[in-house]
Amino acid sequence: MNSEWIWRRQRRALGYDEELRRGNVPLSNASNMSAGRLYRILDFYRVVQIFEKKELFFAHPSLWDDPYEQRVQHQSSHALFAQCWCRLGISDAMWRIYSPNHMGVRISTTTKRLDNAVRASAKNLGYGWVSQEVEYISQLELNLRARKIAAGLEKEFNLADAVKVLFLKREAFAHEAEWRATIYCPDEDRSKPSNGVGIKINPHELIDSILLDPRAPQELVDAFTYYFKHKLKFKGRVERSVLYRSPRRIEVVDR
């Protein structure tokens, strides 16, 4: 899949200019991103933080549970941060995993909105930026491809190749149906590793709807809806998921 890296620094060191002249660097992946829907289920207070701070947090992979997220370590590992979105709008598993207390909030956007929201800030900061679908493969295949990537980096380091491992996951995580957004921060100090970086965005342009946990009590739904609509001035749709709403029963008449 095409991907877009935006550079302001280290272009010459990474051979970017030469690759651009050769036509090997894709300039846009907008055509592949225009129709995709994305979702994240977060705690209520984290969604509120996005609106109040006008910021998206990109975490370092060392914070994640899956040890294979750090399968390949290289000279820029400390400077890569990512954020995970789900391509599935309806998922019992995702509600149960990310909203165990029934107080989760699902925000929705599109791949194009996400790209537009982050791109300007990333460019102004001199950060690299790429987002694409995660590929789920067997553990054996992941090990083989990780070793191949590592071997290539040992011969000649290339950031575009180094980041590829962040878009590979084991099949055990396929239920996540993940779309991953990744940031490269060239100014990060390797001696002082960071847990993450914040990217300024306009949340009202990024988020187009909000869905509340289908198990949330009505009192909580009313309180959250009021806060989003009246305190945060969110203009989009806010409602409870109907995932667990009982359907009309079909009665079978005895004959």
C-alpha positions as CSV (number, residue, x, y, z in Angstrom):
1,M,0.0,0.0,0.0
2,N,1.2,3.5,-0.8
3,S,2.4,5.6,2.2
4,E,3.5,9.1,2.7
5,W,6.5,10.4,4.6
6,I,6.9,14.1,5.1
7,W,10.5,15.2,5.8
8,R,12.1,18.4,6.8
9,R,15.3,17.0,8.3
10,Q,17.8,14.3,7.6
11,R,16.7,14.1,3.9
12,R,20.2,13.9,2.6
13,A,21.3,11.4,5.2
14,L,18.5,9.1,4.4
15,G,19.0,9.5,0.6
16,Y,15.5,10.9,0.2
17,D,16.4,13.5,-2.4
18,E,18.0,10.9,-4.6
19,E,15.1,8.5,-4.3
20,L,12.7,11.3,-5.1
21,R,14.6,12.1,-8.3
22,R,14.4,8.4,-9.3
23,G,10.7,8.4,-8.7
24,N,10.8,5.8,-5.9
25,V,9.1,7.9,-3.2
26,P,5.2,7.9,-3.2
27,L,3.9,11.5,-2.8
28,S,0.4,10.7,-1.6
29,N,-1.8,7.9,-0.5
30,A,-5.0,9.9,-0.5
31,S,-6.6,7.8,-3.2
32,N,-6.3,4.7,-1.0
33,M,-7.5,6.5,2.1
34,S,-10.5,8.5,0.9
35,A,-13.3,5.9,1.8
36,G,-12.0,4.2,5.0
37,R,-13.8,4.6,8.3
38,L,-11.8,4.5,11.6
39,Y,-12.8,4.0,15.2
40,R,-11.2,4.2,18.7
41,I,-12.8,3.2,22.0
42,L,-11.3,5.2,24.9
43,D,-12.1,6.1,28.4
44,F,-14.4,9.1,28.7
45,Y,-11.7,11.3,30.2
46,R,-9.3,10.5,27.4
47,V,-11.8,11.6,24.8
48,V,-12.4,14.8,26.8
49,Q,-8.6,15.4,26.8
50,I,-8.5,15.2,23.0
51,F,-11.1,18.0,22.8
52,E,-9.7,20.2,25.6
53,K,-6.0,19.8,24.7
54,K,-6.7,19.7,21.0
55,E,-4.1,16.9,20.7
56,L,-3.6,13.3,19.7
57,F,-1.2,11.2,21.7
58,F,1.1,8.9,19.9
59,A,2.6,6.2,22.1
60,H,6.0,4.5,22.0
61,P,5.6,0.8,21.2
62,S,7.3,-0.1,24.5
63,L,4.1,0.8,26.2
64,W,2.1,-1.9,24.4
65,D,1.5,-5.4,25.7
66,D,2.5,-7.3,22.6
67,P,6.3,-7.9,22.8
68,Y,6.5,-8.4,19.0
69,E,5.8,-4.7,18.6
70,Q,9.5,-4.3,19.4
71,R,10.8,-7.3,17.5
72,V,13.3,-5.3,15.5
73,Q,15.4,-2.7,17.3
74,H,17.4,-0.1,15.3
75,Q,18.9,3.3,15.5
76,S,15.6,5.1,15.2
77,S,13.4,2.9,17.4
78,H,13.4,5.5,20.1
79,A,12.0,8.1,17.7
80,L,9.0,6.1,16.3
81,F,5.5,6.6,17.9
82,A,2.2,5.3,16.9
83,Q,-1.6,5.4,17.4
84,C,-4.0,2.5,16.8
85,W,-7.4,2.8,15.2
86,C,-9.9,0.0,14.3
87,R,-11.5,-0.4,10.9
88,L,-14.6,-2.3,12.4
89,G,-17.5,-0.1,13.4
90,I,-19.3,-2.9,15.2
91,S,-17.3,-5.2,17.4
92,D,-18.4,-6.9,20.6
93,A,-14.7,-7.8,21.3
94,M,-13.5,-4.2,21.1
95,W,-16.2,-3.0,23.5
96,R,-15.3,-5.7,26.0
97,I,-11.6,-5.1,25.8
98,Y,-11.5,-1.3,25.8
99,S,-14.6,-0.6,27.8
100,P,-14.5,-3.1,30.7
101,N,-16.3,-0.7,33.1
102,H,-19.1,0.1,30.5
103,M,-18.0,3.7,30.4
104,G,-16.1,3.6,27.1
105,V,-16.6,6.1,24.3
106,R,-16.1,5.3,20.6
107,I,-14.9,8.2,18.5
108,S,-15.2,7.9,14.7
109,T,-13.3,9.5,11.8
110,T,-12.0,8.6,8.4
111,T,-8.5,7.8,7.1
112,K,-8.7,11.0,5.0
113,R,-9.7,13.2,8.0
114,L,-6.9,11.6,10.2
115,D,-4.3,12.3,7.5
116,N,-5.5,15.9,7.0
117,A,-5.5,16.5,10.8
118,V,-2.0,15.2,11.5
119,R,-0.2,16.1,8.3
120,A,0.1,19.8,8.9
121,S,1.3,19.5,12.5
122,A,3.8,16.8,11.5
123,K,5.2,18.9,8.7
124,N,5.6,22.0,10.9
125,L,7.5,20.0,13.5
126,G,9.7,18.3,10.9
127,Y,8.2,14.9,11.7
128,G,7.7,12.0,9.4
129,W,4.1,10.6,9.1
130,V,2.6,7.5,7.6
131,S,-0.6,5.6,8.2
132,Q,-1.9,2.3,6.8
133,E,-3.6,-0.9,7.5
134,V,-1.9,-3.5,9.7
135,E,-1.2,-6.9,8.1
136,Y,-1.9,-10.0,10.2
137,I,0.3,-13.0,9.6
138,S,1.4,-16.2,11.4
139,Q,4.1,-16.0,14.0
140,L,6.4,-17.9,11.8
141,E,5.9,-15.5,8.9
142,L,6.3,-12.5,11.2
143,N,9.7,-13.9,12.5
144,L,10.9,-14.5,9.0
145,R,9.9,-11.0,7.7
146,A,11.3,-9.3,10.8
147,R,14.7,-11.0,10.3
148,K,14.6,-10.0,6.7
149,I,13.9,-6.4,7.6
150,A,16.7,-6.4,10.2
151,A,19.2,-7.9,7.8
152,G,18.4,-5.2,5.3
153,L,18.8,-2.5,7.9
154,E,22.2,-3.9,8.9
155,K,23.4,-3.5,5.3
156,E,22.0,-0.1,4.8
157,F,19.7,1.7,7.2
158,N,16.5,3.0,5.6
159,L,13.7,4.5,7.7
160,A,11.0,3.5,5.3
161,D,12.0,-0.1,5.7
162,A,12.6,0.2,9.4
163,V,9.0,1.3,10.0
164,K,7.5,-1.6,8.1
165,V,7.7,-3.9,11.1
166,L,5.2,-1.7,12.9
167,F,2.6,-2.7,10.3
168,L,2.9,-6.4,10.9
169,K,1.1,-8.3,13.7
170,R,0.4,-11.9,14.6
171,E,-2.9,-13.5,13.6
172,A,-3.9,-13.7,17.2
173,F,-4.6,-10.0,17.1
174,A,-6.6,-10.0,13.9
175,H,-9.8,-9.1,15.8
176,E,-8.4,-5.6,16.2
177,A,-8.7,-4.9,12.4
178,E,-6.2,-2.2,13.0
179,W,-5.2,0.9,11.0
180,R,-2.0,2.3,12.5
181,A,-0.8,5.9,12.3
182,T,3.0,6.3,12.9
183,I,5.1,9.4,13.6
184,Y,8.8,9.7,13.3
185,C,10.4,12.4,15.5
186,P,14.0,13.0,14.4
187,D,14.8,15.3,17.3
188,E,14.1,12.7,20.0
189,D,17.0,12.1,22.4
190,R,18.0,8.4,22.5
191,S,19.5,8.8,25.9
192,K,16.2,10.1,27.3
193,P,13.5,7.8,25.8
194,S,10.0,9.2,25.7
195,N,6.7,7.4,26.3
196,G,5.0,9.4,23.6
197,V,4.4,12.6,21.7
198,G,1.4,14.9,21.3
199,I,0.3,16.2,17.9
200,K,-1.9,19.3,17.8
201,I,-5.2,18.8,15.8
202,N,-8.7,20.3,15.6
203,P,-10.9,17.6,17.2
204,H,-14.1,19.0,15.7
205,E,-12.7,18.5,12.3
206,L,-11.2,15.1,13.0
207,I,-14.1,13.4,14.9
208,D,-17.5,13.2,13.2
209,S,-19.5,11.0,15.6
210,I,-19.4,9.6,19.2
211,L,-20.9,6.4,20.3
212,L,-21.3,5.3,24.0
213,D,-21.0,1.8,25.4
214,P,-24.1,-0.3,24.6
215,R,-24.1,-1.5,28.2
216,A,-24.0,2.0,29.7
217,P,-27.0,2.9,32.0
218,Q,-29.3,5.7,30.7
219,E,-28.1,8.1,33.4
220,L,-24.5,7.8,32.2
221,V,-25.6,8.2,28.6
222,D,-27.5,11.4,29.4
223,A,-24.6,12.8,31.4
224,F,-22.0,12.0,28.7
225,T,-24.2,13.3,25.9
226,Y,-24.8,16.6,27.8
227,Y,-21.1,17.1,28.4
228,F,-20.1,16.5,24.7
229,K,-22.9,18.6,23.3
230,H,-23.0,21.5,25.8
231,K,-19.6,21.6,27.4
232,L,-17.4,20.7,24.5
233,K,-19.8,22.0,21.8
234,F,-19.5,18.9,19.7
235,K,-21.9,19.2,16.7
236,G,-21.8,15.6,15.6
237,R,-24.0,12.6,16.6
238,V,-23.7,11.4,20.2
239,E,-25.7,8.3,21.2
240,R,-25.5,4.9,22.8
241,S,-24.6,1.9,20.7
242,V,-27.5,-0.4,19.8
243,L,-25.3,-3.5,19.7
244,Y,-27.2,-5.2,22.5
245,R,-30.6,-3.8,21.9
246,S,-33.2,-6.6,21.9
247,P,-34.7,-7.3,18.5
248,R,-38.5,-7.8,18.1
249,R,-39.2,-11.5,18.8
250,I,-40.5,-13.8,16.2
251,E,-43.2,-15.9,17.6
252,V,-43.6,-19.3,16.0
253,V,-47.3,-20.3,16.1
254,D,-48.1,-23.9,16.9
255,R,-50.2,-25.7,14.4
